[in-house]
């Protein structure tokens, strides 16, 4: 009798980025569906350009937001700030972004695992225009010249322990 081996999922170390448009529902209501759809399409081009420039991999879009991964946390931070600036200057809209670095599971074109959940919780702590990172990301970019402002310790819903978060200094 043959025994089946458990399927090994591919696990890789990555920086996970969640980003979305602040107050998107009221923005969409003010613009109307057609104009809002055009803005989102244009923004998609900006995001795609920045992801390519910083070697990010788009995983999926979710209405007014997106999920991407990077092989380096400093590139992820620089990409997030470039997207924030381009969105603010080009469209008059604010984004908020959350970043965390950890092992993720690669599931076809999608990603999963606790590191993805942590990044999703980190974005929830970001104010308009902020790029907020976990302490893990901050520790990994020491020496990069990127500066941070302490946002304190937070409980991230469903995630063990308390997490110190940092906002990228403008």
VOSE-225825 format. One record per residue: residue number from 1; residue in one letter; x, y, z of N, C-alpha, C in turn. Coordinates in nm, 2 decimals. Atoms other than C-alpha are relative to their C-alpha. Example, Ala and Ser with C-alpha at 12.3 -4.5 7.8 and 13.67 -1.06 7.14 Angstrom:
LODO     n   res      nc1      nc2      nc3     cac1     cac2     cac3      cc1      cc2      cc3
LODO     1     A     0.09    -0.12     0.00     1.23    -0.45     0.78     0.09     0.12     0.00
LODO     2     S    -0.09    -0.11     0.00     1.37    -0.11     0.71    -0.08     0.11     0.08
***
This chain:
LODO     n   res      nc1      nc2      nc3     cac1     cac2     cac3      cc1      cc2      cc3
LODO     1     X     0.08    -0.12     0.00     0.00     0.00     0.00     0.09     0.12     0.00
LODO     2     X    -0.08    -0.12     0.01     0.13     0.34    -0.10    -0.06     0.10     0.11
LODO     3     X     0.04    -0.11    -0.09     0.12     0.62     0.16     0.01     0.13    -0.08
LODO     4     X    -0.01    -0.14     0.06     0.04     0.97     0.04     0.08     0.09     0.09
LODO     5     X    -0.07    -0.11    -0.08     0.28     1.24     0.15    -0.09     0.12     0.01
LODO     6     X     0.07    -0.12    -0.01     0.13     1.55     0.28     0.05     0.10    -0.10
LODO     7     X    -0.04    -0.10     0.09     0.13     1.83     0.03     0.08     0.11     0.07
LODO     8     X    -0.08    -0.11    -0.06     0.41     2.08     0.11    -0.04     0.13    -0.06
LODO     9     X     0.03    -0.14     0.05     0.31     2.44     0.08     0.14     0.07    -0.01
LODO    10     X    -0.12    -0.07     0.01     0.58     2.67    -0.04    -0.01     0.12     0.10
LODO    11     X    -0.01    -0.11    -0.10     0.68     2.91     0.24     0.12     0.08    -0.03
LODO    12     X    -0.11    -0.09     0.03     0.89     3.21     0.17    -0.01     0.12     0.09
LODO    13     X    -0.01    -0.13    -0.07     1.01     3.52     0.36    -0.04     0.11    -0.09
LODO    14     X     0.04    -0.12     0.08     0.84     3.83     0.23    -0.06     0.11     0.09
LODO    15     X     0.07    -0.11    -0.06     0.72     4.17     0.32    -0.13     0.02    -0.06
LODO    16     X     0.13     0.00     0.05     0.35     4.19     0.29    -0.06     0.15     0.02
LODO    17     X     0.05    -0.13     0.00     0.18     4.52     0.20    -0.15     0.00    -0.03
LODO    18     X     0.14    -0.03     0.02    -0.19     4.61     0.24    -0.01     0.15    -0.01
LODO    19     X     0.02    -0.14     0.01    -0.29     4.95     0.11    -0.14     0.03    -0.05
LODO    20     X     0.13    -0.03     0.05    -0.62     5.12     0.05    -0.02     0.15     0.00
LODO    21     X     0.03    -0.14     0.00    -0.78     5.46    -0.02    -0.09     0.03     0.12
LODO    22     X     0.07    -0.04    -0.12    -0.90     5.64     0.29    -0.14     0.06    -0.05
LODO    23     X     0.13    -0.06     0.03    -1.27     5.73     0.29    -0.06    -0.03    -0.14
LODO    24     X     0.03     0.02     0.14    -1.33     5.56    -0.04    -0.15     0.00    -0.03
LODO    25     X     0.15     0.00     0.03    -1.71     5.52     0.00    -0.05     0.14    -0.02
LODO    26     X     0.05    -0.14     0.01    -1.77     5.89     0.05     0.07     0.06    -0.13
LODO    27     X    -0.06    -0.05     0.12    -1.52     5.97    -0.23    -0.08    -0.05    -0.13
LODO    28     X     0.07     0.06     0.11    -1.70     5.73    -0.47    -0.14     0.07    -0.01
LODO    29     X     0.13    -0.06     0.00    -2.04     5.88    -0.37     0.01     0.14    -0.06
LODO    30     X    -0.02    -0.13     0.05    -1.91     6.23    -0.44     0.03     0.01    -0.14
LODO    31     X    -0.04     0.00     0.14    -1.76     6.14    -0.77    -0.10    -0.06    -0.10
LODO    32     X     0.09     0.08     0.08    -2.03     5.90    -0.90     0.08    -0.12    -0.05
LODO    33     X    -0.06     0.13     0.03    -1.97     5.55    -1.02     0.10     0.00    -0.12
LODO    34     X    -0.08     0.00     0.12    -1.83     5.62    -1.36     0.14     0.07     0.02
LODO    35     X    -0.13    -0.07    -0.03    -1.57     5.88    -1.25     0.08    -0.07     0.10
LODO    36     X    -0.07     0.08    -0.10    -1.48     5.67    -0.94     0.07    -0.12    -0.07
LODO    37     X    -0.06     0.11     0.07    -1.42     5.37    -1.17     0.12     0.04    -0.08
LODO    38     X    -0.11    -0.05     0.07    -1.20     5.58    -1.39     0.12     0.04     0.09
LODO    39     X    -0.11    -0.03    -0.10    -1.00     5.71    -1.09     0.07    -0.13     0.04
LODO    40     X    -0.06     0.13    -0.04    -0.95     5.35    -0.97     0.08    -0.06    -0.10
LODO    41     X    -0.08     0.06     0.11    -0.83     5.24    -1.31     0.13     0.08    -0.02
LODO    42     X    -0.13    -0.08     0.01    -0.58     5.53    -1.33     0.09    -0.03     0.12
LODO    43     X    -0.08     0.04    -0.12    -0.47     5.45    -0.97     0.07    -0.13    -0.02
LODO    44     X    -0.06     0.13     0.02    -0.42     5.09    -1.07     0.13     0.01    -0.09
LODO    45     X    -0.12    -0.02     0.09    -0.17     5.21    -1.34     0.11     0.05     0.08
LODO    46     X    -0.11    -0.06    -0.09     0.02     5.42    -1.08     0.05    -0.11     0.09
LODO    47     X    -0.05     0.11    -0.10     0.03     5.13    -0.83     0.08    -0.10    -0.08
LODO    48     X    -0.07     0.10     0.07     0.14     4.89    -1.10     0.14     0.05    -0.04
LODO    49     X    -0.13    -0.06     0.03     0.42     5.13    -1.21     0.09     0.00     0.12
LODO    50     X    -0.09     0.00    -0.12     0.55     5.17    -0.85     0.03    -0.14     0.04
LODO    51     X    -0.04     0.14    -0.04     0.53     4.80    -0.78     0.11    -0.05    -0.09
LODO    52     X    -0.11     0.04     0.10     0.74     4.73    -1.09     0.13     0.07     0.04
LODO    53     X    -0.13    -0.07    -0.03     0.99     5.00    -1.00     0.06    -0.05     0.13
LODO    54     X    -0.05     0.04    -0.13     1.03     4.86    -0.64     0.00    -0.15     0.01
LODO    55     X     0.00     0.15     0.00     1.02     4.49    -0.74    -0.10    -0.07     0.08
LODO    56     X     0.11     0.06    -0.08     0.69     4.42    -0.57    -0.08    -0.09    -0.09
LODO    57     X     0.08     0.09     0.08     0.45     4.15    -0.68    -0.15     0.03     0.05
LODO    58     X     0.14    -0.02    -0.03     0.08     4.24    -0.70    -0.06    -0.14     0.02
LODO    59     X     0.07     0.13    -0.03    -0.12     3.96    -0.54    -0.15     0.01    -0.04
LODO    60     X     0.14    -0.02     0.04    -0.48     4.10    -0.57    -0.04     0.14     0.04
LODO    61     X     0.06    -0.13    -0.03    -0.69     4.41    -0.57    -0.13    -0.04     0.07
LODO    62     X     0.12     0.01    -0.08    -0.99     4.45    -0.34    -0.07     0.13     0.00
LODO    63     X     0.07    -0.13     0.01    -1.20     4.74    -0.46     0.09     0.11     0.00
LODO    64     X    -0.08    -0.12    -0.01    -1.02     5.04    -0.34     0.14    -0.03     0.06
LODO    65     X    -0.13     0.03    -0.06    -0.72     4.85    -0.20     0.07    -0.12    -0.07
LODO    66     X    -0.07     0.10     0.07    -0.46     4.60    -0.29     0.10    -0.07     0.10
LODO    67     X    -0.09     0.08    -0.07    -0.23     4.33    -0.15     0.12    -0.03    -0.09
LODO    68     X    -0.13     0.02     0.08     0.14     4.30    -0.27     0.10    -0.06     0.10
LODO    69     X    -0.11     0.06    -0.07     0.45     4.12    -0.16     0.13     0.06    -0.06
LODO    70     X    -0.13    -0.05     0.04     0.82     4.23    -0.17     0.10    -0.10     0.06
LODO    71     X    -0.11     0.08    -0.06     1.15     4.05    -0.12     0.09     0.08     0.09
LODO    72     X    -0.08    -0.08    -0.08     1.29     4.34     0.07    -0.09     0.10     0.07
LODO    73     X     0.09    -0.10    -0.07     1.12     4.56     0.34     0.03     0.14    -0.03
LODO    74     X    -0.02    -0.14     0.04     1.30     4.88     0.25    -0.06     0.04    -0.13
LODO    75     X     0.06    -0.02     0.13     1.18     4.85    -0.11    -0.16     0.01     0.02
LODO    76     X     0.15    -0.01    -0.03     0.82     4.79     0.03    -0.03     0.14     0.06
LODO    77     X     0.03    -0.13    -0.06     0.84     5.10     0.24     0.01     0.11    -0.10
LODO    78     X    -0.01    -0.10     0.11     0.97     5.31    -0.05    -0.11     0.00    -0.10
LODO    79     X     0.12     0.01     0.09     0.70     5.18    -0.27    -0.12     0.06     0.06
LODO    80     X     0.12    -0.05    -0.07     0.43     5.25    -0.02     0.00     0.16     0.01
LODO    81     X     0.00    -0.14     0.00     0.55     5.61     0.02    -0.01     0.06    -0.14
LODO    82     X     0.01    -0.05     0.14     0.58     5.66    -0.36    -0.15    -0.01    -0.04
LODO    83     X     0.14     0.01     0.04     0.22     5.53    -0.40    -0.08     0.11     0.08
LODO    84     X     0.07    -0.11    -0.08     0.10     5.76    -0.11     0.01     0.13    -0.07
LODO    85     X    -0.02    -0.13     0.06     0.26     6.06    -0.27    -0.06     0.02    -0.13
LODO    86     X     0.06    -0.01     0.13     0.14     5.99    -0.62    -0.15     0.01     0.01
LODO    87     X     0.14    -0.01    -0.02    -0.21     5.93    -0.50    -0.05     0.13     0.05
LODO    88     X     0.04    -0.13    -0.06    -0.22     6.25    -0.30     0.02     0.11    -0.10
LODO    89     X    -0.03    -0.11     0.09    -0.05     6.47    -0.56    -0.08    -0.01    -0.13
LODO    90     X     0.07     0.01     0.13    -0.22     6.32    -0.87    -0.15    -0.01     0.01
LODO    91     X     0.15     0.03    -0.01    -0.57     6.24    -0.74    -0.06     0.07     0.12
LODO    92     X     0.06    -0.07    -0.11    -0.61     6.44    -0.42    -0.06    -0.10     0.10
LODO    93     X     0.05     0.11    -0.09    -0.67     6.11    -0.23     0.11    -0.04     0.09
LODO    94     X    -0.09     0.06    -0.10    -0.51     5.97     0.08    -0.01    -0.15     0.00
LODO    95     X     0.00     0.15    -0.02    -0.40     5.61     0.12     0.05    -0.02     0.14
LODO    96     X    -0.06     0.05    -0.12    -0.31     5.42     0.43     0.06    -0.14    -0.03
LODO    97     X    -0.07     0.12     0.04    -0.07     5.13     0.42     0.05    -0.07     0.13
LODO    98     X    -0.05     0.09    -0.11     0.03     4.84     0.66     0.10    -0.10    -0.06
LODO    99     X    -0.10     0.09     0.05     0.35     4.64     0.62     0.05    -0.09     0.12
LODO   100     X    -0.06     0.09    -0.09     0.48     4.33     0.80     0.09    -0.10    -0.08
LODO   101     X    -0.09     0.10     0.06     0.76     4.09     0.72     0.00    -0.13     0.08
LODO   102     X     0.01     0.14    -0.06     0.73     3.71     0.79    -0.01    -0.10    -0.11
LODO   103     X     0.02     0.11     0.10     0.70     3.37     0.63    -0.14     0.00    -0.04
LODO   104     X     0.14     0.01     0.06     0.40     3.35     0.40    -0.01    -0.13    -0.08
LODO   105     X     0.02     0.12     0.08     0.25     3.05     0.22    -0.04     0.05    -0.14
LODO   106     X     0.04    -0.03     0.14     0.24     3.08    -0.16    -0.10    -0.11    -0.04
LODO   107     X     0.11     0.09     0.03    -0.09     2.93    -0.27    -0.04     0.04    -0.14
LODO   108     X     0.02    -0.04     0.14    -0.09     2.95    -0.65     0.03     0.15    -0.02
LODO   109     X    -0.02    -0.14     0.02    -0.13     3.32    -0.73    -0.02     0.08     0.13
LODO   110     X     0.04    -0.07    -0.12    -0.24     3.40    -0.38     0.10    -0.03     0.11
LODO   111     X    -0.08     0.02    -0.12    -0.07     3.42    -0.04    -0.08    -0.02     0.12
LODO   112     X     0.08     0.02    -0.13    -0.17     3.32     0.31     0.10    -0.02     0.11
LODO   113     X    -0.08     0.02    -0.12    -0.04     3.26     0.66    -0.01     0.11     0.09
LODO   114     X     0.01    -0.10    -0.11    -0.01     3.45     0.98     0.06     0.14    -0.03
LODO   115     X    -0.06    -0.13     0.04     0.22     3.72     0.83    -0.09     0.08    -0.08
LODO   116     X     0.09    -0.08     0.08    -0.05     3.82     0.59    -0.11     0.05     0.09
LODO   117     X     0.10    -0.05    -0.09    -0.31     3.84     0.87     0.06     0.12     0.09
LODO   118     X    -0.05    -0.11    -0.08    -0.07     4.06     1.07     0.01     0.13    -0.08
LODO   119     X    -0.01    -0.12     0.09    -0.01     4.30     0.78    -0.14     0.06    -0.01
LODO   120     X     0.13    -0.05     0.01    -0.39     4.32     0.74    -0.05     0.07     0.13
LODO   121     X     0.03    -0.07    -0.13    -0.42     4.42     1.11     0.08     0.13     0.01
LODO   122     X    -0.08    -0.12    -0.02    -0.14     4.67     1.09    -0.06     0.12    -0.08
LODO   123     X     0.06    -0.11     0.08    -0.31     4.87     0.81    -0.12     0.06     0.08
LODO   124     X     0.11    -0.06    -0.08    -0.61     4.91     1.05     0.04     0.10     0.10
LODO   125     X    -0.06    -0.09    -0.10    -0.38     5.11     1.28     0.05     0.13    -0.07
LODO   126     X    -0.05    -0.11     0.07    -0.28     5.35     1.00    -0.10     0.11    -0.02
LODO   127     X     0.08    -0.11     0.03    -0.42     5.70     0.97     0.02     0.05    -0.14
LODO   128     X    -0.02    -0.04     0.14    -0.47     5.88     0.64     0.14     0.05    -0.03
LODO   129     X    -0.14    -0.05     0.04    -0.14     5.93     0.46     0.11    -0.08     0.07
LODO   130     X    -0.10     0.07    -0.07     0.04     5.69     0.69     0.04    -0.13    -0.06
LODO   131     X    -0.05     0.14     0.03     0.26     5.39     0.62     0.05    -0.05     0.14
LODO   132     X    -0.02     0.05    -0.13     0.26     5.19     0.94     0.06    -0.14    -0.02
LODO   133     X    -0.07     0.13     0.01     0.50     4.89     0.99     0.01    -0.06     0.14
LODO   134     X    -0.03     0.08    -0.13     0.55     4.62     1.25     0.14     0.02     0.04
LODO   135     X    -0.13    -0.01    -0.05     0.85     4.62     1.47     0.10    -0.08    -0.08
LODO   136     X    -0.08     0.09     0.08     0.98     4.34     1.26     0.06     0.07    -0.12
LODO   137     X    -0.05    -0.08     0.12     1.00     4.56     0.95     0.10     0.11     0.04
LODO   138     X    -0.09    -0.11    -0.05     1.16     4.85     1.15     0.14    -0.06     0.03
LODO   139     X    -0.13     0.07    -0.03     1.43     4.61     1.28     0.08    -0.04    -0.12
LODO   140     X    -0.07     0.05     0.12     1.51     4.47     0.94     0.06     0.11    -0.09
LODO   141     X    -0.05    -0.10     0.08     1.57     4.81     0.78     0.10     0.10     0.07
LODO   142     X    -0.10    -0.08    -0.07     1.82     4.94     1.03     0.12     0.03    -0.10
LODO   143     X    -0.11    -0.04     0.09     2.09     5.14     0.84    -0.05     0.05    -0.14
LODO   144     X     0.05    -0.03     0.13     1.86     5.21     0.54    -0.02     0.15    -0.01
LODO   145     X     0.03    -0.14     0.01     1.81     5.58     0.63    -0.15     0.03     0.01
LODO   146     X     0.14    -0.02    -0.02     1.44     5.53     0.68    -0.03     0.03     0.15
LODO   147     X     0.03    -0.03    -0.14     1.31     5.70     1.00    -0.14    -0.03     0.03
LODO   148     X     0.13     0.04    -0.05     1.01     5.61     1.21    -0.04     0.08     0.12
LODO   149     X     0.06    -0.06    -0.12     0.78     5.75     1.47    -0.08    -0.11     0.07
LODO   150     X     0.06     0.10    -0.08     0.67     5.52     1.75    -0.15     0.02     0.01
LODO   151     X     0.14     0.00    -0.01     0.30     5.43     1.74    -0.05    -0.08     0.12
LODO   152     X     0.03     0.08    -0.12     0.31     5.22     2.06    -0.03    -0.14    -0.02
LODO   153     X     0.04     0.14     0.01     0.20     4.87     2.14    -0.15    -0.02    -0.02
LODO   154     X     0.14     0.03     0.04    -0.12     4.73     2.00    -0.03    -0.15     0.01
LODO   155     X     0.05     0.14     0.01    -0.33     4.42     2.03    -0.06     0.00    -0.14
LODO   156     X     0.05     0.02     0.14    -0.39     4.30     1.67    -0.10    -0.11     0.01
LODO   157     X     0.11     0.10    -0.01    -0.73     4.12     1.66     0.04    -0.13    -0.06
LODO   158     X    -0.02     0.13     0.04    -0.68     3.75     1.64     0.15    -0.05    -0.01
LODO   159     X    -0.14     0.03     0.01    -0.30     3.77     1.65     0.06    -0.01     0.15
LODO   160     X    -0.06     0.01    -0.13    -0.10     3.65     1.96     0.09     0.12     0.03
LODO   161     X    -0.09    -0.09    -0.06     0.09     3.89     2.18    -0.04     0.15    -0.04
LODO   162     X     0.02    -0.14     0.04     0.11     4.27     2.16     0.11     0.04    -0.10
LODO   163     X    -0.09    -0.04     0.10     0.28     4.44     1.87     0.04     0.14     0.00
LODO   164     X    -0.04    -0.14     0.01     0.49     4.76     1.86    -0.01     0.04    -0.15
LODO   165     X     0.02    -0.05     0.14     0.40     4.96     1.55     0.07     0.13    -0.02
LODO   166     X    -0.08    -0.12     0.03     0.59     5.24     1.38    -0.06     0.06    -0.13
LODO   167     X     0.04    -0.07     0.13     0.48     5.51     1.12     0.13     0.05    -0.06
LODO   168     X    -0.11    -0.05     0.08     0.73     5.59     0.85    -0.01     0.16     0.01
LODO   169     X    -0.01    -0.14    -0.02     0.84     5.95     0.92     0.00     0.07    -0.14
LODO   170     X     0.01    -0.07     0.12     0.75     6.20     0.65     0.12     0.09    -0.02
***
